[in-house]
């Protein structure tokens, strides 16, 4: 009985916290995700190659 009560009590606040966190979307406790790394210039070399291949 005690174990069941403890699990239910722990599960209840967890669900509440999760719901609050989901509502806030960006909680102060969880730092925001790092910005995506800059993409390497792939389309540029591809375009240059295509340009050189088209006239030739």
N, C-alpha and C positions, 0 to 999 in steps of 0.2 A: 504493500500500500504506500509506504513512504517513498519508495523508488518511483512508483507510478506518479505520485503527486509531484515529485521533484522534476521528473522528465516533462510532465505537462506544464509545470511552472516555467521551466527553462525554455520549452518550445514556444510558449505563449509570447514572452518578451522577444524571442528571436524573430517570430513572425511579425510582431509589431515593429521591431527595428527595421526589418527588411522592407516592410510596407512603407515606413517613413523614408527610408533611404531611396526606395524606388520613386516615391513622390517627389523628393527633393531632386532626384536624378544626379545631383552633384553635391553630396554631403561634404561638410568641411573636414570630417575625419579622413575620408578617402581622397587623396590628392588626385587631381585630374590626370588623365593618361598623357604620356609625352607626345609632342607633335610628331607627325609622320616625317621620316627622313626625306630630304630633297631627292627627287628622281634624277637619275643620271641622264645626260643629254643623249638619249638613244635616237629619238626621231630626227635630230639634227644630222648626225652622220648618215642615217638612212636616206634622208632627203638629198643630201649632197651626192651620195653614191647614185641615187636614182637620176639626179640631174646630169651627172657626168655620163651615165649610161644612156640617157635619152638622146643627147646630141651625138654621141659616138655611135 
